[in-house]
Amino acid sequence: MSKILVDVDDEALADAAEAFGTKTKKDTVNVALREGASRLRRAKALAELARRGEAGDFDELLDKSSYRS
């Protein structure tokens, strides 16, 4: 784990702590960083699904006879 010295907006930190239910500044910052990274991964996955949907990769699923006997 890295140690850094950062000036942080106290109001934003307090709001984040309330939103995440964290009790310490360290926990709040770490949870916020993880949440930001998770949101980015989810956004990329959603964009990839949309791209594949537009490309027709899932069209065979529209025809139930193609996957049910």
N, C-alpha and C positions, 0 to 999 in steps of 0.2 A: 504494500500500500504506500502511496506517495504522500508526503507531507508538503503542503503549500501554504503560503500566506496570501490571503485574498481579502480585499475589501468587499463586504457583502451588504446589500441593501437590507437593513434591519426589518423594515416593514414587510418586504417580500419574503424574507426568511421566516418571520412570524406567521404570515399567511400560509406559506408552504408547510410549516410545522403543523398548523391547524388542519390543513387539507390532508396531509399524510398521517396525522396522528402520531407524530414523532415527538420525543421529549428533549433531545439534545440537538445542538447545532450540527454536530458531526453526522448524526443519523439523518437529519433533515436533508443535508447536502447530498449524502450518499443515496438516499431514496430518490431525491429529485434527479440526480444523474442517471440512476438506473431506469427511472420512469421515462426520462427523455430518450434514452437509447432504445427502450422497448417500444415507445411510440414510433420512432423512426423505423424500426424493424417491421412493425405492423403496417405502417404506411407503404413501405416497399413491397411487402407481401400482397397487400391489397392492390397496388398498382400492377403487380405481376399477374394477379388473378384477372383483373380487368383487361389487361393486354391479351391474355390467353382466351378470355371470353370473346373479345372482339375478333380474334383470329379464328374463332370457331372450334377451338380445342374441346369444347364440352357439348357441341351440338348433338353428338350421338346420345347423350343423356336425355334429350328431349323426346326421343322415341323409346317408350317403355319396353317395346318388344326387343330392343337391342340388349337389355340387361335383365329381363325377366323371362322365365321359361313358361 
